[in-house]
Amino acid sequence: MILEQTILSPPENEQKTRRREDNKILWQDRAAHQWYRFVLSFPPHLVRDYIKKFELDGSHRVLDPFCGTGTTLVECQKLGIQAVGLESNPVACFASRTKLNWQVEPEALLKHARKIAAIAEVKLQDSGFENKGGLLLFKTSRKHLSQELCGLPDHLTKLILKDSISPLPLHRTLTLLATLEENRDDRFYDHERLALVKALVNEISNLHFGPEVGIGPAKSDSPAVSLWLENVRAIAEDLENLQIHPPNAVIHQADAREMSRILKPQSIDAVITSPPYPNEKDYTRTTRLESVLLGFIQSKDDLRALKRTLIRSNTRGVYRADQDDLLVAGHVEIERIAAEIEQRRVALGKTSGFERLYARVTKLYFGGMKQHLADLLIVLRPGAKLAYVVGDQASYLRVMIRTGELIADIATSLGYEVMGIDLFRTRLATATREQLREEVVLLRWPGKK
């Protein structure tokens, strides 16, 4: 789950490019999807492949229980298919809902955004910037920056990755956010904020993705207002071309292990999704900057509450009271993998608190997926078909985890039928340099016997 704005333009050799870039968003798919998305999320064309394979149409309802930034939901809406999504991450949930709202009048959106930009630039000039050749440049010497610029309170600064955004770009961003709030128009507010989130992560901040989130070279300054306005223009252009109709997708901010509390029994015909992988990736770090700046996370308690609603895929999200591992106790292969991880840890002399949790988090992950699949049975209609995009992992001290095979085995134990496991693509493991399989596990729920 890493942010991306890679869109393949339509080259002459598009077929060759597509083979090389299976996980990239295609040029013809950019509308709505490009507003904000994660790298390593599956591409729209893969969703269409399984919509076609499952023979879905407007009479069916599709579920994505790990909907992220809404790839499955947007594709379903484009095709007139009912859809419902669950997502624990508040920023991703916000993005999905916004990307499904195509009823905004594009020219009115642009007009309001231009007004916001003009007001924000006046504020910036009043706070020490001057217009030089059409660019707003800060006049005050660097040694006075901390006294002159807007910043985050200490408790919020501690929540974001250190040095994830430089003082001047942060000042510009906070000024723009304040202007959006002071001149809020609910018709455009979400789309304008989403445009800022995309600019913030991809261009304004110092964040770097490769594929894990990290900190790249510091940007001493960045034209936040103009970058934001360009993203609003792109959204408006998409809105001109998207078919205008009420959203037919519903999104819930919720734990995918507790769907039956929200969804009606036997209300889902198909599932197309990509859950977290057991890869020691803290998915909350990927969206930490925008989560804090937009106010979705304002304290460590907020962050802790979010992590508790996630499938345990990394040691930083494990809590003493967690019990999902008990659900796979006695599973021979999972127990073997956990034991091998622990043996490797001891042999390598790895003794940190996080390293001691590697074996347990493996069992917690598969236990959480079993809880999810068991709860899902309540909301599936007999004959429902499911596609789970998952990947092999070797990040726990280089011990191979065949995720797809294990999820298929767990599903079988719950009464699902395994229709097959399709190879989506292969990727190179950073640590081992091995080619890892990314697969689509295909399941069918026959109904209670």
N, C-alpha and C positions, 0 to 999 in steps of 0.2 A: 504494500500500500504506500506508493511513493508518488508524489505529484509529478505530472508530466504534461508538456505541451508539445509533443512530437506528433506532427500531422504530415503524412506523406502526401506531397503534391503529386499530381497525376503525370508521372514521367512516361516516356515512350516505352520503356521496358518495365511497365508496372507489374507484369506477372513475375518477372525475376525479382523485383523489389519486394513483392508480397511474400515470396518464399523466404527471403532473407530477413524479413521484418514481420514475422507472424503475429507478434504481440503489439504492433503499432496500429494506431487508428488511421484508417484509410481516408484519403481526401474526400471521397463522396459521403463519408459517415460523419463529417466534422460537426454538422449542425447540432447544437445543444450539448453534445458530448465534449466539445472543446472548451466549454465554459469553465470547467474545473474537473480534473480527473486524476487518478492515481496511475503511476507507472506500475507495471506488473499486475494491474487489474486486467481481466480478459477483454479483448477487443469486441466492438459491436458485431463484426462479421461472424464471430464465433457464436454469439447469442442467436443470430439469425439461422445459423446452421442447425442448431438444436430445436429452434422453433419449427423449422421445416421438417426435421427428422421426427419430431414428436407430433407433427400434423396439427399444430395449434392454430386456432383462429379466434374470432371475436366471441365465440361461445364459451371459451375456456378462461381460466384464471391462473396466472403464473405467480409463483412466489420466489423472491430472492431473499433468503433469511440473513444474508451477509451482504447487503446491497451496496455498501461503500458509497461511491458517488453516482450510483444509479444507472450503470450501463444497461443492465437487463431491463429496468423499468422504462428507460427512454426508448429502447428498441421496441418494447411491447407497445408503448404509446404510439410510436410512429406507424406501427402495423395494426393499430386498432384493437389490441388485445388487452384485456383487463389484467392488472398486475398489483401486487402488494409487496412491500419491502420492509425488512427490519434492519436496523442499524443502531449500534450502541454509541458510536462516535458522534457527538453533537454537530461538529462541523460537516462531516460527511452527510449526515441526515439533513442538515440545512441545505447543502449543495444539491442533494437529490431532489428535494422538494422544489427548489428554485428552478432546476433544470427541466422540471415537468410542467412549469407554468408558462404556457405559450400565449396567454391571453393579453399580454402587455402590448400596448400600442407602441410600435418601434420609434416613430418620430417623436412622440411625446416623451418617451424615455430619453432619447438623445437630447431633446430640448432641456429637460430637467437636469441632465448630467452636465451639459454645458454651463448652465446657471450655477451649479454646485462648483464646477471647476473655476469659474470666474471669482466666486466668493472666496474659495480656498486660496487662490493666488493673491488676492488682496490681503488676506490674513497673513500669508507668508511674507509679503512685502512689509507689512506692519511689524512683523516679528524679526526683521533683520535681513531680509532678502532684497535683492535689487535685480531689475530686468536688464540683462546684458545680451543684446543680439537675439532677443526672444527667449532667453533662458533665465530662470530665476536662480541667482547665485547668492550664497550667504556672504554677508559683508564682514561679519565679526571675526576677529582672529581666532585661531583654533584653541588657544589657551582659555578663551572665555566661553567655549561651546557649552559646557555643563551648566553655566549660569543662564544662558540665553535660550536654550532649547527645551521643548516639551519632552518628557520622558515617562517611563512607567514607575509606579511605586515599587519599593524594594520587594514586597511580597510577590508581586507579579513578575518582576525581573528574575527572581529565583525559580520561577516555573518554566521559563523558556530556556532553550539551549544557549549557553554562554556565547556572546558575540554573534548571535544569529542575525542581528540587524544593527547597523551602525547608527550613531547619534543623529546625523542629518536626515537620512532616510526615515528614521523613526519619527523625527519631528514632523516631517512632511506627511507621513502616514497618519499620525495622530491628529494633525490639523485637518486633514481631509475627512477622517472619521467623525470628528466633532462637527464639521460643516454638514456632513450627511445627516447627522442626528438633529442638528438645529433646524435644518430645512427638509425634514423628513416628509416624504410623500409615500404612503403605504402602497401605492400602485407600482412604485419603482424601487422601493427600499431594498428588497432582497436581491434583486438583480444588480443593483449598484454595489451592494456590499460583496456579492460574489465576484464581481469584476475586480474589486480591490483585493480580495483574497488571492485570486489568480496572479495579479501583478505583484503582490507582496511576496509570494513564495517563489515565483519564477524569475523575477527581475529586481525587485526592490531590496530584498533581504540578502544576507550572505549565505543562505542555505545552499547546500550542494548535495546532489543525490547520485550515488554511484555503486550499487543501488540503495544502500542504507543512507539515511539522512545524516549529514554532517555539516561542518562549517567550511566554506570555501574562502577565497581571498576577500578581504574586507572591502566593501564599496564605500568610499568616502562620501559619496552622494549619489542620488538617483532621482530622476524626475517623476516622482510618484503620481502627481496629478495627471500628467500627460499619458503615462503608461496606463493608469486606470481608465482614462477617457477612451483610449484606443480599445481597451477590452469591452467597454460599454458599446462602442461602435460595432464590434464584432457580434455581440449579443443581439443588437438591434438588427443587424443584417440577417442573422439566422431567423429572428422572429418574423422578418418579412417573408421568408421562404417556408417556414414550418406551417403545417395545416393547423388552423386555429380551431380548437374545440376544447371543451372542459377536460382537465386531466382525468384519465381513467385509472390512475395509479394512486394507491394510498401508502404512506410511509409512516412507520411507527419507530420511535426511538426506544429500543427494547433489546433484551437479552435473547439471543437465538436459541437458548436452551429452555425458554419459557414461552413459546409461541402460543400454546393452547390457552393461555390466559387472555390472549388478545383476539386470535382468529377463531372463527366459527368452526365447529367440527365438520369434517368432510366438505370443505369449501375450496380446496386447492386441487387443480388438475395437473400441474407440472411445477417443477423446481429447476431453475437454472441459476447457479451460484458459484462463488469461489470463496470458501472459508479461509481463515488464517492458516498458514502452514506452521508446523512445529520447527521454527527456524531461529529462535532466540531474538526475534525482532520485536521491539516494543512499539507497537503500532501507534500508541498515543504520542510518541516523539515526533512522528512524521507530520502531524497537524498541530503541534504544540503552539507554535508562534501564532497562527491564525485563531486557534481556540482561545488563547489569552487575549489577543487584541480585540476580538469580537465579543468577548465577555462570556463565552461558553464555559470556560474554566477560570475561576477566580481565586482558588485556594488549593492547598494540598488535599483537603477533604474532597473537593470536587474531583480532583484527579484520581484519588483513591476510589471514589464511588464509581467512576467510569471504568476503571480497571476491573472492578469486581463483576461487571456485566459482560466481560469478554471471555471467550474461550482462552484458557491458559496456554499460551504459545511461547512464553518467555519467562525467565526466572524473575524478572522485575514485576511481574503481575501475579506472583504466587503469595497466598496468605495462609496463615497457620490453620484457619478453620476450613480450608478447601477440602472437599471430599470426593471430587469427581474421579480421582484415581481409583477409588474403591469399586467403581463400576466396571473396570477392566481387570480387577484382581483375578489372577488365574489364567488370563489370556497368555498362552505360551509364548508367542512371538513378541508381544509387547513387554512381557516380563524379561525375555532374553535380551532385548535391546536395552532396557533400563539397566539390567545387570552388567552388560558390556560397557555401557557409558560410565557406570560407577567404577568398574574395574580399570578402565582407561584413566579416569580421573585420579585414582589412587596411584597408579603406576607412574603418572606424570607429575605427581606431587602437587596437584591443584587443590588448594585448601580454602579458597575464598568462600564467603557465604553464598554467592551466586553459583559458583562452580559446584558446590555441594547439592544444589537444587536441580542440576541438569537431569539426573535420572528421574526424579519425582515429576518434573514438569512434563516429561515425555508421557508419563502415565496420566497426568492430569489432562493433557491435550486430548488424548484418545478417549479418556473417560468423558470429557466435555462433549466431544463429537458424538459419543454414544448417547449421552443424555439428549442432545439435540435431535438425533435421528429417532429416538424413542418418543420424544414429545411430538415430533412431526407427524407420527402415525395418526394422531388424533385429528389433525386438520386435513389429511390427504383423502381424496376420494379413491375408492377402489379403481385400480387401473392407472393411477397417477404415475408419470414418468419423471425421472430426476436426472440432472446432469451436475456433477460436482467437479469443478476444476481444481486440482490439487497437484502438489509437486513433491518429488523425492527430496530428502534433505540429508545433509551430511555435516551439519554445523555443530552438533553436540560432540565435540572432541573427535570429529571425523568418523563417527559411527553412522553407517547408512540407515536411513529410515525410509522404507518404501510406503509412503503415505497412502497412495491410492489402493494398494493391495490390502493394507490394514483396514482402511475405511470400508472397502468392499466386504471384507470378512466380518467386521462388526455389523454391517447392514444385514448380511445374511443371517447372523445370529438373532436378529430382531424380526425376521420374517420377510425382508425385502428379497426380490429376485435381482441378481446381477445380470444385466443385459450385455455387459461388456466393459472394457476399459480402452478408450481411444487415446492414441498418442497425439497430443496437441503440438508440442514442440520439445526440443532438448535445449538445455542451457548449461553453461560451464560453471562448475562449482569453484568459488574463489579459493577456498582452502585446499581442496584436493586436486583441482584441475580436472576432475571427472565430469563427464557429460551426464547430467541428471535429467530424468524424464519429468515432463509436466504433462499430466494426463487428465482425461475427463472420465470419471467413474459414472457409468450409466446404470441406474437402478429402476426398478418398477415395484410399486406396492400393489399386490394382488388383492388386498383386503383380508379381513380376518377370516380364518378358516373355521 
